[in-house]
Amino acid sequence: MHETVYENRFGFTDALVKMGADIVVHPHGLQDGPRRVPRRNLEQAAVINGPTPLSGADITVPDLRGGYSHVIAALTATGESTVRNVGIISRGYEKFFSKLAALGADFDILE
């Protein structure tokens, strides 16, 4: 994956790696390979290999989009996860937690 707009878009991947995901972030992009968009100064790239089993971890939501991936990863991981700062997600997605509960997700929201 290439990111050419926001200079720290892949910061959320650290928590996913902590859970067992095989993600390597290249902060200065990849020099080789076919491209859909010409290389840009702010380019970063992430190489994701999988599937990999995820394990529960204690993680913190960094932002809306990254946090969404943290919650989904925690729900699919084996073991228990603690996901902090989830208020960001509930402000960005309408009825997010009630929708997860309706799908059968097993979680507790602690204040």
Biopython code that builds the backbone (N, CA, C, O; Angstrom):
import numpy as np
from Bio.PDB.StructureBuilder import StructureBuilder

atoms = [
    (1, "MET", "N", (0.846, -1.163, 0.000)),
    (1, "MET", "CA", (0.000, 0.000, 0.000)),
    (1, "MET", "C", (0.892, 1.226, 0.000)),
    (1, "MET", "O", (1.924, 1.253, 0.670)),
    (2, "HIS", "N", (0.497, 2.231, -0.744)),
    (2, "HIS", "CA", (1.240, 3.488, -0.802)),
    (2, "HIS", "C", (0.376, 4.601, -0.222)),
    (2, "HIS", "O", (-0.829, 4.650, -0.467)),
    (3, "GLU", "N", (0.979, 5.475, 0.530)),
    (3, "GLU", "CA", (0.316, 6.665, 1.072)),
    (3, "GLU", "C", (1.097, 7.865, 0.575)),
    (3, "GLU", "O", (2.306, 7.959, 0.787)),
    (4, "THR", "N", (0.414, 8.773, -0.079)),
    (4, "THR", "CA", (1.114, 9.910, -0.680)),
    (4, "THR", "C", (0.606, 11.262, -0.193)),
    (4, "THR", "O", (1.017, 12.295, -0.722)),
    (5, "VAL", "N", (-0.284, 11.281, 0.810)),
    (5, "VAL", "CA", (-0.858, 12.546, 1.250)),
    (5, "VAL", "C", (-0.453, 12.887, 2.687)),
    (5, "VAL", "O", (0.096, 13.959, 2.940)),
    (6, "TYR", "N", (-0.719, 11.987, 3.615)),
    (6, "TYR", "CA", (-0.491, 12.249, 5.030)),
    (6, "TYR", "C", (0.794, 11.563, 5.467)),
    (6, "TYR", "O", (0.949, 10.358, 5.268)),
    (7, "GLU", "N", (1.718, 12.311, 6.060)),
    (7, "GLU", "CA", (3.067, 11.793, 6.317)),
    (7, "GLU", "C", (3.158, 10.727, 7.404)),
    (7, "GLU", "O", (4.200, 10.082, 7.517)),
    (8, "ASN", "N", (2.115, 10.509, 8.210)),
    (8, "ASN", "CA", (2.197, 9.474, 9.233)),
    (8, "ASN", "C", (0.969, 8.568, 9.204)),
    (8, "ASN", "O", (0.495, 8.139, 10.256)),
    (9, "ARG", "N", (0.466, 8.281, 8.051)),
    (9, "ARG", "CA", (-0.762, 7.496, 7.910)),
    (9, "ARG", "C", (-0.621, 6.085, 8.490)),
    (9, "ARG", "O", (-1.593, 5.537, 9.009)),
    (10, "PHE", "N", (0.551, 5.500, 8.411)),
    (10, "PHE", "CA", (0.714, 4.115, 8.843)),
    (10, "PHE", "C", (1.133, 3.984, 10.301)),
    (10, "PHE", "O", (1.562, 2.908, 10.717)),
    (11, "GLY", "N", (1.021, 5.040, 11.081)),
    (11, "GLY", "CA", (1.372, 4.976, 12.497)),
    (11, "GLY", "C", (0.527, 3.982, 13.273)),
    (11, "GLY", "O", (0.978, 3.440, 14.282)),
    (12, "PHE", "N", (-0.681, 3.738, 12.818)),
    (12, "PHE", "CA", (-1.578, 2.813, 13.513)),
    (12, "PHE", "C", (-1.129, 1.360, 13.402)),
    (12, "PHE", "O", (-1.614, 0.516, 14.156)),
    (13, "THR", "N", (-0.225, 1.049, 12.493)),
    (13, "THR", "CA", (0.159, -0.344, 12.273)),
    (13, "THR", "C", (0.987, -0.923, 13.414)),
    (13, "THR", "O", (1.064, -2.144, 13.545)),
    (14, "ASP", "N", (1.607, -0.087, 14.243)),
    (14, "ASP", "CA", (2.411, -0.593, 15.361)),
    (14, "ASP", "C", (1.594, -1.505, 16.274)),
    (14, "ASP", "O", (2.070, -2.565, 16.682)),
    (15, "ALA", "N", (0.371, -1.098, 16.592)),
    (15, "ALA", "CA", (-0.473, -1.919, 17.461)),
    (15, "ALA", "C", (-0.858, -3.228, 16.783)),
    (15, "ALA", "O", (-0.937, -4.266, 17.439)),
    (16, "LEU", "N", (-1.097, -3.187, 15.480)),
    (16, "LEU", "CA", (-1.437, -4.420, 14.762)),
    (16, "LEU", "C", (-0.249, -5.376, 14.739)),
    (16, "LEU", "O", (-0.427, -6.589, 14.857)),
    (17, "VAL", "N", (0.938, -4.851, 14.590)),
    (17, "VAL", "CA", (2.157, -5.678, 14.645)),
    (17, "VAL", "C", (2.302, -6.280, 16.038)),
    (17, "VAL", "O", (2.673, -7.445, 16.176)),
    (18, "LYS", "N", (2.012, -5.492, 17.070)),
    (18, "LYS", "CA", (2.064, -5.983, 18.459)),
    (18, "LYS", "C", (1.122, -7.174, 18.645)),
    (18, "LYS", "O", (1.380, -8.059, 19.461)),
    (19, "MET", "N", (0.029, -7.185, 17.882)),
    (19, "MET", "CA", (-0.945, -8.276, 17.966)),
    (19, "MET", "C", (-0.562, -9.471, 17.094)),
    (19, "MET", "O", (-1.206, -10.518, 17.166)),
    (20, "GLY", "N", (0.484, -9.325, 16.268)),
    (20, "GLY", "CA", (0.944, -10.449, 15.459)),
    (20, "GLY", "C", (0.867, -10.243, 13.963)),
    (20, "GLY", "O", (1.277, -11.121, 13.203)),
    (21, "ALA", "N", (0.356, -9.109, 13.517)),
    (21, "ALA", "CA", (0.268, -8.854, 12.070)),
    (21, "ALA", "C", (1.673, -8.720, 11.480)),
    (21, "ALA", "O", (2.586, -8.216, 12.134)),
    (22, "ASP", "N", (1.829, -9.169, 10.257)),
    (22, "ASP", "CA", (3.110, -9.081, 9.545)),
    (22, "ASP", "C", (3.052, -7.866, 8.615)),
    (22, "ASP", "O", (2.690, -7.977, 7.444)),
    (23, "ILE", "N", (3.415, -6.707, 9.164)),
    (23, "ILE", "CA", (3.372, -5.442, 8.420)),
    (23, "ILE", "C", (4.730, -4.776, 8.533)),
    (23, "ILE", "O", (5.261, -4.617, 9.632)),
    (24, "VAL", "N", (5.288, -4.392, 7.409)),
    (24, "VAL", "CA", (6.541, -3.647, 7.396)),
    (24, "VAL", "C", (6.261, -2.297, 6.745)),
    (24, "VAL", "O", (5.827, -2.226, 5.595)),
    (25, "VAL", "N", (6.516, -1.229, 7.497)),
    (25, "VAL", "CA", (6.309, 0.123, 6.978)),
    (25, "VAL", "C", (7.630, 0.652, 6.445)),
    (25, "VAL", "O", (8.665, 0.564, 7.107)),
    (26, "HIS", "N", (7.581, 1.192, 5.262)),
    (26, "HIS", "CA", (8.746, 1.826, 4.622)),
    (26, "HIS", "C", (8.479, 3.332, 4.633)),
    (26, "HIS", "O", (7.763, 3.836, 3.768)),
    (27, "PRO", "N", (9.048, 4.059, 5.606)),
    (27, "PRO", "CA", (8.694, 5.472, 5.782)),
    (27, "PRO", "C", (9.057, 6.367, 4.603)),
    (27, "PRO", "O", (8.545, 7.482, 4.492)),
    (28, "HIS", "N", (9.930, 5.893, 3.728)),
    (28, "HIS", "CA", (10.314, 6.693, 2.558)),
    (28, "HIS", "C", (9.848, 6.051, 1.256)),
    (28, "HIS", "O", (10.376, 6.342, 0.183)),
    (29, "GLY", "N", (8.857, 5.177, 1.366)),
    (29, "GLY", "CA", (8.285, 4.542, 0.186)),
    (29, "GLY", "C", (9.154, 3.430, -0.364)),
    (29, "GLY", "O", (10.231, 3.143, 0.158)),
    (30, "LEU", "N", (8.676, 2.819, -1.411)),
    (30, "LEU", "CA", (9.411, 1.773, -2.124)),
    (30, "LEU", "C", (9.892, 2.357, -3.442)),
    (30, "LEU", "O", (9.143, 3.034, -4.147)),
    (31, "GLN", "N", (11.112, 2.097, -3.757)),
    (31, "GLN", "CA", (11.693, 2.694, -4.959)),
    (31, "GLN", "C", (11.305, 1.946, -6.238)),
    (31, "GLN", "O", (11.214, 2.548, -7.308)),
    (32, "ASP", "N", (11.079, 0.644, -6.129)),
    (32, "ASP", "CA", (10.853, -0.174, -7.318)),
    (32, "ASP", "C", (9.404, -0.617, -7.423)),
    (32, "ASP", "O", (8.621, -0.457, -6.486)),
    (33, "GLY", "N", (9.062, -1.169, -8.562)),
    (33, "GLY", "CA", (7.756, -1.766, -8.752)),
    (33, "GLY", "C", (6.803, -0.887, -9.524)),
    (33, "GLY", "O", (7.016, 0.319, -9.651)),
    (34, "PRO", "N", (5.742, -1.501, -10.043)),
    (34, "PRO", "CA", (4.758, -0.740, -10.814)),
    (34, "PRO", "C", (3.959, 0.192, -9.912)),
    (34, "PRO", "O", (3.715, -0.126, -8.748)),
    (35, "ARG", "N", (3.556, 1.328, -10.439)),
    (35, "ARG", "CA", (2.813, 2.316, -9.667)),
    (35, "ARG", "C", (1.607, 2.814, -10.433)),
    (35, "ARG", "O", (1.649, 2.988, -11.651)),
    (36, "ARG", "N", (0.553, 3.036, -9.711)),
    (36, "ARG", "CA", (-0.642, 3.659, -10.265)),
    (36, "ARG", "C", (-0.503, 5.185, -10.217)),
    (36, "ARG", "O", (-1.004, 5.890, -11.092)),
    (37, "VAL", "N", (0.183, 5.681, -9.185)),
    (37, "VAL", "CA", (0.381, 7.116, -8.987)),
    (37, "VAL", "C", (1.882, 7.385, -8.991)),
    (37, "VAL", "O", (2.629, 6.620, -8.380)),
    (38, "PRO", "N", (2.352, 8.436, -9.653)),
    (38, "PRO", "CA", (3.792, 8.738, -9.632)),
    (38, "PRO", "C", (4.294, 8.963, -8.216)),
    (38, "PRO", "O", (3.551, 9.438, -7.356)),
    (39, "ARG", "N", (5.538, 8.627, -7.976)),
    (39, "ARG", "CA", (6.147, 8.789, -6.656)),
    (39, "ARG", "C", (6.068, 10.254, -6.223)),
    (39, "ARG", "O", (6.240, 11.164, -7.034)),
    (40, "ARG", "N", (5.801, 10.467, -4.919)),
    (40, "ARG", "CA", (5.683, 11.814, -4.363)),
    (40, "ARG", "C", (6.590, 11.955, -3.140)),
    (40, "ARG", "O", (7.012, 10.955, -2.560)),
    (41, "ASN", "N", (6.888, 13.190, -2.751)),
    (41, "ASN", "CA", (7.805, 13.443, -1.645)),
    (41, "ASN", "C", (7.359, 12.836, -0.322)),
    (41, "ASN", "O", (8.197, 12.330, 0.424)),
    (42, "LEU", "N", (6.073, 12.871, -0.008)),
    (42, "LEU", "CA", (5.581, 12.370, 1.274)),
    (42, "LEU", "C", (5.286, 10.873, 1.265)),
    (42, "LEU", "O", (4.727, 10.351, 2.229)),
    (43, "GLU", "N", (5.643, 10.197, 0.222)),
    (43, "GLU", "CA", (5.234, 8.802, 0.090)),
    (43, "GLU", "C", (5.786, 7.917, 1.199)),
    (43, "GLU", "O", (6.958, 7.989, 1.568)),
    (44, "GLN", "N", (4.899, 7.088, 1.710)),
    (44, "GLN", "CA", (5.241, 5.978, 2.589)),
    (44, "GLN", "C", (4.662, 4.727, 1.940)),
    (44, "GLN", "O", (3.805, 4.819, 1.062)),
    (45, "ALA", "N", (5.120, 3.581, 2.365)),
    (45, "ALA", "CA", (4.537, 2.334, 1.874)),
    (45, "ALA", "C", (4.460, 1.346, 3.024)),
    (45, "ALA", "O", (5.267, 1.390, 3.952)),
    (46, "ALA", "N", (3.487, 0.460, 2.954)),
    (46, "ALA", "CA", (3.362, -0.622, 3.920)),
    (46, "ALA", "C", (3.197, -1.912, 3.132)),
    (46, "ALA", "O", (2.392, -1.991, 2.205)),
    (47, "VAL", "N", (3.967, -2.915, 3.513)),
    (47, "VAL", "CA", (3.860, -4.235, 2.917)),
    (47, "VAL", "C", (3.220, -5.138, 3.974)),
    (47, "VAL", "O", (3.743, -5.290, 5.078)),
    (48, "ILE", "N", (2.092, -5.726, 3.618)),
    (48, "ILE", "CA", (1.314, -6.541, 4.546)),
    (48, "ILE", "C", (1.280, -7.965, 4.020)),
    (48, "ILE", "O", (0.849, -8.212, 2.893)),
    (49, "ASN", "N", (1.734, -8.896, 4.840)),
    (49, "ASN", "CA", (1.708, -10.314, 4.482)),
    (49, "ASN", "C", (0.721, -11.016, 5.397)),
    (49, "ASN", "O", (0.631, -10.700, 6.583)),
    (50, "GLY", "N", (-0.008, -11.955, 4.853)),
    (50, "GLY", "CA", (-0.971, -12.647, 5.703)),
    (50, "GLY", "C", (-1.617, -13.775, 4.942)),
    (50, "GLY", "O", (-1.273, -14.019, 3.785)),
    (51, "PRO", "N", (-2.512, -14.446, 5.545)),
    (51, "PRO", "CA", (-3.048, -14.128, 6.860)),
    (51, "PRO", "C", (-2.086, -14.533, 7.980)),
    (51, "PRO", "O", (-1.293, -15.462, 7.831)),
    (52, "THR", "N", (-2.173, -13.830, 9.083)),
    (52, "THR", "CA", (-1.410, -14.163, 10.284)),
    (52, "THR", "C", (-2.378, -14.196, 11.450)),
    (52, "THR", "O", (-3.296, -13.379, 11.509)),
    (53, "PRO", "N", (-2.195, -15.116, 12.373)),
    (53, "PRO", "CA", (-3.072, -15.134, 13.552)),
    (53, "PRO", "C", (-2.747, -13.947, 14.459)),
    (53, "PRO", "O", (-1.580, -13.611, 14.660)),
    (54, "LEU", "N", (-3.782, -13.323, 15.000)),
    (54, "LEU", "CA", (-3.599, -12.202, 15.911)),
    (54, "LEU", "C", (-3.856, -12.656, 17.339)),
    (54, "LEU", "O", (-4.703, -13.514, 17.587)),
    (55, "SER", "N", (-3.117, -12.072, 18.274)),
    (55, "SER", "CA", (-3.276, -12.367, 19.697)),
    (55, "SER", "C", (-3.686, -11.098, 20.420)),
    (55, "SER", "O", (-3.343, -9.992, 20.003)),
    (56, "GLY", "N", (-4.421, -11.268, 21.503)),
    (56, "GLY", "CA", (-4.868, -10.128, 22.289)),
    (56, "GLY", "C", (-3.701, -9.295, 22.793)),
    (56, "GLY", "O", (-2.612, -9.813, 23.039)),
    (57, "ALA", "N", (-3.941, -7.999, 22.944)),
    (57, "ALA", "CA", (-2.895, -7.086, 23.418)),
    (57, "ALA", "C", (-3.552, -5.871, 24.053)),
    (57, "ALA", "O", (-4.757, -5.661, 23.920)),
    (58, "ASP", "N", (-2.755, -5.084, 24.737)),
    (58, "ASP", "CA", (-3.184, -3.812, 25.312)),
    (58, "ASP", "C", (-2.759, -2.734, 24.329)),
    (58, "ASP", "O", (-1.568, -2.463, 24.178)),
    (59, "ILE", "N", (-3.734, -2.112, 23.657)),
    (59, "ILE", "CA", (-3.424, -1.138, 22.608)),
    (59, "ILE", "C", (-4.239, 0.134, 22.809)),
    (59, "ILE", "O", (-5.231, 0.137, 23.537)),
    (60, "THR", "N", (-3.815, 1.211, 22.159)),
    (60, "THR", "CA", (-4.487, 2.505, 22.270)),
    (60, "THR", "C", (-4.861, 3.008, 20.886)),
    (60, "THR", "O", (-4.042, 3.002, 19.967)),
    (61, "VAL", "N", (-6.098, 3.438, 20.749)),
    (61, "VAL", "CA", (-6.606, 3.978, 19.489)),
    (61, "VAL", "C", (-5.924, 5.322, 19.220)),
    (61, "VAL", "O", (-6.000, 6.229, 20.049)),
    (62, "PRO", "N", (-5.253, 5.458, 18.061)),
    (62, "PRO", "CA", (-4.564, 6.710, 17.756)),
    (62, "PRO", "C", (-5.443, 7.738, 17.037)),
    (62, "PRO", "O", (-5.259, 8.944, 17.205)),
    (63, "ASP", "N", (-6.394, 7.257, 16.238)),
    (63, "ASP", "CA", (-7.248, 8.141, 15.448)),
    (63, "ASP", "C", (-8.457, 7.343, 14.981)),
    (63, "ASP", "O", (-8.563, 6.146, 15.250)),
    (64, "LEU", "N", (-9.357, 8.004, 14.287)),
    (64, "LEU", "CA", (-10.608, 7.371, 13.886)),
    (64, "LEU", "C", (-10.409, 6.147, 12.998)),
    (64, "LEU", "O", (-10.883, 5.061, 13.330)),
    (65, "ARG", "N", (-9.717, 6.308, 11.882)),
    (65, "ARG", "CA", (-9.574, 5.193, 10.934)),
    (65, "ARG", "C", (-8.679, 4.087, 11.493)),
    (65, "ARG", "O", (-9.013, 2.906, 11.402)),
    (66, "GLY", "N", (-7.569, 4.468, 12.058)),
    (66, "GLY", "CA", (-6.679, 3.468, 12.643)),
    (66, "GLY", "C", (-7.354, 2.742, 13.797)),
    (66, "GLY", "O", (-7.186, 1.535, 13.966)),
    (67, "GLY", "N", (-8.115, 3.485, 14.588)),
    (67, "GLY", "CA", (-8.807, 2.888, 15.722)),
    (67, "GLY", "C", (-9.834, 1.859, 15.316)),
    (67, "GLY", "O", (-10.011, 0.848, 15.995)),
    (68, "TYR", "N", (-10.508, 2.110, 14.216)),
    (68, "TYR", "CA", (-11.477, 1.142, 13.702)),
    (68, "TYR", "C", (-10.769, -0.190, 13.424)),
    (68, "TYR", "O", (-11.281, -1.255, 13.769)),
    (69, "SER", "N", (-9.603, -0.120, 12.807)),
    (69, "SER", "CA", (-8.864, -1.355, 12.518)),
    (69, "SER", "C", (-8.402, -2.028, 13.805)),
    (69, "SER", "O", (-8.328, -3.256, 13.865)),
    (70, "HIS", "N", (-8.089, -1.240, 14.837)),
    (70, "HIS", "CA", (-7.670, -1.818, 16.118)),
    (70, "HIS", "C", (-8.800, -2.629, 16.748)),
    (70, "HIS", "O", (-8.582, -3.737, 17.236)),
    (71, "VAL", "N", (-9.997, -2.071, 16.733)),
    (71, "VAL", "CA", (-11.138, -2.764, 17.332)),
    (71, "VAL", "C", (-11.455, -4.040, 16.559)),
    (71, "VAL", "O", (-11.687, -5.085, 17.168)),
    (72, "ILE", "N", (-11.468, -3.976, 15.250)),
    (72, "ILE", "CA", (-11.743, -5.169, 14.449)),
    (72, "ILE", "C", (-10.664, -6.227, 14.680)),
    (72, "ILE", "O", (-10.976, -7.412, 14.799)),
    (73, "ALA", "N", (-9.408, -5.810, 14.744)),
    (73, "ALA", "CA", (-8.311, -6.760, 15.012)),
    (73, "ALA", "C", (-8.481, -7.383, 16.388)),
    (73, "ALA", "O", (-8.288, -8.589, 16.544)),
    (74, "ALA", "N", (-8.841, -6.585, 17.390)),
    (74, "ALA", "CA", (-9.023, -7.112, 18.745)),
    (74, "ALA", "C", (-10.157, -8.126, 18.795)),
    (74, "ALA", "O", (-10.069, -9.122, 19.513)),
    (75, "LEU", "N", (-11.220, -7.878, 18.038)),
    (75, "LEU", "CA", (-12.354, -8.806, 18.021)),
    (75, "LEU", "C", (-12.010, -10.122, 17.329)),
    (75, "LEU", "O", (-12.594, -11.158, 17.646)),
    (76, "THR", "N", (-11.078, -10.090, 16.399)),
    (76, "THR", "CA", (-10.707, -11.320, 15.688)),
    (76, "THR", "C", (-9.544, -12.052, 16.350)),
    (76, "THR", "O", (-9.283, -13.211, 16.025)),
    (77, "ALA", "N", (-8.844, -11.397, 17.273)),
    (77, "ALA", "CA", (-7.674, -11.992, 17.918)),
    (77, "ALA", "C", (-8.085, -13.053, 18.927)),
    (77, "ALA", "O", (-9.180, -13.017, 19.488)),
    (78, "THR", "N", (-7.176, -14.000, 19.142)),
    (78, "THR", "CA", (-7.387, -14.952, 20.229)),
    (78, "THR", "C", (-6.954, -14.275, 21.523)),
    (78, "THR", "O", (-6.042, -13.448, 21.527)),
    (79, "GLY", "N", (-7.610, -14.632, 22.610)),
    (79, "GLY", "CA", (-7.278, -14.022, 23.891)),
    (79, "GLY", "C", (-8.007, -12.702, 24.070)),
    (79, "GLY", "O", (-8.847, -12.317, 23.257)),
    (80, "GLU", "N", (-7.671, -12.030, 25.138)),
    (80, "GLU", "CA", (-8.343, -10.784, 25.492)),
    (80, "GLU", "C", (-7.492, -9.587, 25.114)),
    (80, "GLU", "O", (-6.272, -9.600, 25.273)),
    (81, "SER", "N", (-8.148, -8.557, 24.613)),
    (81, "SER", "CA", (-7.480, -7.296, 24.281)),
    (81, "SER", "C", (-8.089, -6.179, 25.109)),
    (81, "SER", "O", (-9.267, -6.216, 25.461)),
    (82, "THR", "N", (-7.272, -5.196, 25.409)),
    (82, "THR", "CA", (-7.751, -3.959, 26.000)),
    (82, "THR", "C", (-7.466, -2.862, 24.980)),
    (82, "THR", "O", (-6.316, -2.624, 24.611)),
    (83, "VAL", "N", (-8.522, -2.201, 24.533)),
    (83, "VAL", "CA", (-8.383, -1.140, 23.536)),
    (83, "VAL", "C", (-8.774, 0.163, 24.213)),
    (83, "VAL", "O", (-9.930, 0.354, 24.591)),
    (84, "ARG", "N", (-7.815, 1.046, 24.363)),
    (84, "ARG", "CA", (-8.037, 2.314, 25.059)),
    (84, "ARG", "C", (-8.345, 3.432, 24.054)),
    (84, "ARG", "O", (-7.995, 3.343, 22.877)),
    (85, "ASN", "N", (-8.998, 4.471, 24.541)),
    (85, "ASN", "CA", (-9.310, 5.669, 23.760)),
    (85, "ASN", "C", (-10.343, 5.397, 22.659)),
    (85, "ASN", "O", (-10.262, 5.980, 21.578)),
    (86, "VAL", "N", (-11.306, 4.519, 22.930)),
    (86, "VAL", "CA", (-12.307, 4.153, 21.926)),
    (86, "VAL", "C", (-13.350, 5.244, 21.685)),
    (86, "VAL", "O", (-14.135, 5.155, 20.741)),
    (87, "GLY", "N", (-13.359, 6.267, 22.532)),
    (87, "GLY", "CA", (-14.313, 7.358, 22.335)),
    (87, "GLY", "C", (-14.167, 8.017, 20.980)),
    (87, "GLY", "O", (-15.145, 8.511, 20.420)),
    (88, "ILE", "N", (-12.959, 8.030, 20.449)),
    (88, "ILE", "CA", (-12.720, 8.588, 19.114)),
    (88, "ILE", "C", (-13.583, 7.866, 18.079)),
    (88, "ILE", "O", (-14.152, 8.494, 17.187)),
    (89, "ILE", "N", (-13.672, 6.560, 18.205)),
    (89, "ILE", "CA", (-14.419, 5.765, 17.229)),
    (89, "ILE", "C", (-15.921, 6.014, 17.354)),
    (89, "ILE", "O", (-16.615, 6.187, 16.353)),
    (90, "SER", "N", (-16.412, 6.031, 18.586)),
    (90, "SER", "CA", (-17.856, 6.217, 18.761)),
    (90, "SER", "C", (-18.313, 7.597, 18.306)),
    (90, "SER", "O", (-19.482, 7.774, 17.964)),
    (91, "ARG", "N", (-17.419, 8.570, 18.294)),
    (91, "ARG", "CA", (-17.786, 9.896, 17.774)),
    (91, "ARG", "C", (-17.783, 9.914, 16.244)),
    (91, "ARG", "O", (-18.451, 10.750, 15.636)),
    (92, "GLY", "N", (-17.043, 9.008, 15.624)),
    (92, "GLY", "CA", (-16.919, 9.029, 14.168)),
    (92, "GLY", "C", (-17.844, 8.081, 13.428)),
    (92, "GLY", "O", (-18.113, 8.270, 12.242)),
    (93, "TYR", "N", (-18.334, 7.060, 14.124)),
    (93, "TYR", "CA", (-19.214, 6.075, 13.479)),
    (93, "TYR", "C", (-20.491, 5.957, 14.306)),
    (93, "TYR", "O", (-20.441, 5.629, 15.491)),
    (94, "GLU", "N", (-21.605, 6.219, 13.692)),
    (94, "GLU", "CA", (-22.883, 6.208, 14.391)),
    (94, "GLU", "C", (-23.200, 4.820, 14.948)),
    (94, "GLU", "O", (-23.159, 3.824, 14.227)),
    (95, "LYS", "N", (-23.515, 4.773, 16.233)),
    (95, "LYS", "CA", (-23.923, 3.542, 16.932)),
    (95, "LYS", "C", (-22.941, 2.396, 16.709)),
    (95, "LYS", "O", (-23.344, 1.239, 16.590)),
    (96, "PHE", "N", (-21.673, 2.717, 16.655)),
    (96, "PHE", "CA", (-20.635, 1.730, 16.340)),
    (96, "PHE", "C", (-20.701, 0.520, 17.271)),
    (96, "PHE", "O", (-20.719, -0.617, 16.799)),
    (97, "PHE", "N", (-20.735, 0.746, 18.578)),
    (97, "PHE", "CA", (-20.669, -0.362, 19.521)),
    (97, "PHE", "C", (-21.970, -1.155, 19.578)),
    (97, "PHE", "O", (-21.936, -2.368, 19.785)),
    (98, "SER", "N", (-23.108, -0.503, 19.400)),
    (98, "SER", "CA", (-24.362, -1.257, 19.370)),
    (98, "SER", "C", (-24.435, -2.120, 18.108)),
    (98, "SER", "O", (-25.017, -3.204, 18.128)),
    (99, "LYS", "N", (-23.851, -1.644, 17.027)),
    (99, "LYS", "CA", (-23.804, -2.455, 15.803)),
    (99, "LYS", "C", (-22.898, -3.667, 15.985)),
    (99, "LYS", "O", (-23.222, -4.758, 15.516)),
    (100, "LEU", "N", (-21.771, -3.487, 16.659)),
    (100, "LEU", "CA", (-20.891, -4.628, 16.941)),
    (100, "LEU", "C", (-21.603, -5.642, 17.832)),
    (100, "LEU", "O", (-21.520, -6.847, 17.599)),
    (101, "ALA", "N", (-22.301, -5.150, 18.850)),
    (101, "ALA", "CA", (-23.039, -6.046, 19.745)),
    (101, "ALA", "C", (-24.110, -6.818, 18.974)),
    (101, "ALA", "O", (-24.321, -8.003, 19.234)),
    (102, "ALA", "N", (-24.783, -6.167, 18.036)),
    (102, "ALA", "CA", (-25.821, -6.825, 17.243)),
    (102, "ALA", "C", (-25.229, -7.938, 16.375)),
    (102, "ALA", "O", (-25.921, -8.889, 16.012)),
    (103, "LEU", "N", (-23.933, -7.807, 16.045)),
    (103, "LEU", "CA", (-23.252, -8.850, 15.255)),
    (103, "LEU", "C", (-22.719, -9.973, 16.142)),
    (103, "LEU", "O", (-22.200, -10.971, 15.641)),
    (104, "GLY", "N", (-22.846, -9.810, 17.458)),
    (104, "GLY", "CA", (-22.395, -10.850, 18.385)),
    (104, "GLY", "C", (-21.014, -10.600, 18.991)),
    (104, "GLY", "O", (-20.441, -11.496, 19.611)),
    (105, "ALA", "N", (-20.486, -9.411, 18.819)),
    (105, "ALA", "CA", (-19.172, -9.100, 19.387)),
    (105, "ALA", "C", (-19.235, -9.153, 20.916)),
    (105, "ALA", "O", (-20.209, -8.702, 21.519)),
    (106, "ASP", "N", (-18.203, -9.700, 21.527)),
    (106, "ASP", "CA", (-18.115, -9.835, 22.977)),
    (106, "ASP", "C", (-17.134, -8.805, 23.501)),
    (106, "ASP", "O", (-15.923, -8.972, 23.357)),
    (107, "PHE", "N", (-17.645, -7.734, 24.112)),
    (107, "PHE", "CA", (-16.766, -6.679, 24.614)),
    (107, "PHE", "C", (-17.442, -5.950, 25.769)),
    (107, "PHE", "O", (-18.661, -5.992, 25.934)),
    (108, "ASP", "N", (-16.609, -5.283, 26.558)),
    (108, "ASP", "CA", (-17.072, -4.423, 27.647)),
    (108, "ASP", "C", (-16.451, -3.054, 27.414)),
    (108, "ASP", "O", (-15.280, -2.952, 27.048)),
    (109, "ILE", "N", (-17.233, -2.005, 27.626)),
    (109, "ILE", "CA", (-16.701, -0.646, 27.538)),
    (109, "ILE", "C", (-16.512, -0.163, 28.962)),
    (109, "ILE", "O", (-17.464, -0.050, 29.734)),
    (110, "LEU", "N", (-15.263, 0.119, 29.292)),
    (110, "LEU", "CA", (-14.925, 0.594, 30.637)),
    (110, "LEU", "C", (-14.687, 2.092, 30.573)),
    (110, "LEU", "O", (-14.059, 2.578, 29.632)),
    (111, "GLU", "N", (-15.156, 2.799, 31.516)),
    (111, "GLU", "CA", (-14.950, 4.256, 31.558)),
    (111, "GLU", "C", (-13.685, 4.577, 32.309)),
    (111, "GLU", "O", (-13.334, 5.748, 32.456)),
]
sb = StructureBuilder()
sb.init_structure("model")
sb.init_model(0)
sb.init_chain("A")
sb.init_seg("    ")
for serial, (resi, resn, name, xyz) in enumerate(atoms, 1):
    if name == "N":
        sb.init_residue(resn, " ", resi, " ")
    sb.init_atom(name, np.array(xyz, "f"), 0.0, 1.0, " ", f" {name:<3s}", serial, name[0])
structure = sb.get_structure()
